[in-house]
Amino acid sequence: MNTPPVNGFTDTEAQFAAAAEARIRLGFAILAMAGVAVMLIVWRWPVAAGFALGTIVSFVSMAHLQRVVQVFTARAAGEGSAEPAAATVMRFLMRFVLITLLAYAVFRISRAALYGYVTALFLPVAAMSSEAAYEAWFAVSGKRRSS
């Protein structure tokens, strides 16, 4: 039995969209593990160590950004929040300060490790791009059409 679309989405499409966050995190983990392996093989341990540290910072930053976006979205929708807006903005900006300070510390320890660290900061972009490509494939492959 076919369920009528709600807000233009079928049940299959809604479930697919709801699972996007989990797929992005899985893609991030796969890219991170592959990246560390490649760094170890090609550039040895200093770059791999910087990449591993950058991966951790990048994941925490991605999770923090998701939380900040949820808070901003709730505010825009008129939902109240116990946290003042200035505190939310300050935490959002402090994320960049912490990433920069860690990059400086890594640079002071090992320039090679800095290359791995900075490379890992782009993992969320790669994971989200992979998800976007997968969703585009899902949309054009006909999987969303029910028989």
Secondary structure, 3 states (H helix, E strand, C coil): CCCCCECCECHHHHHHHHCHHHHHHHHHHHHHHHHHHHHHHHHCHHHHHHHHHHHHHHHHHHHHHHHHHHHHHHHHCCCCCCCCHHHHHHHHHHHHHHHHHHHHHHHHHCHHHHHHHHHHCCHHHHHHHHHHHHHHHHHHCCCCCCC
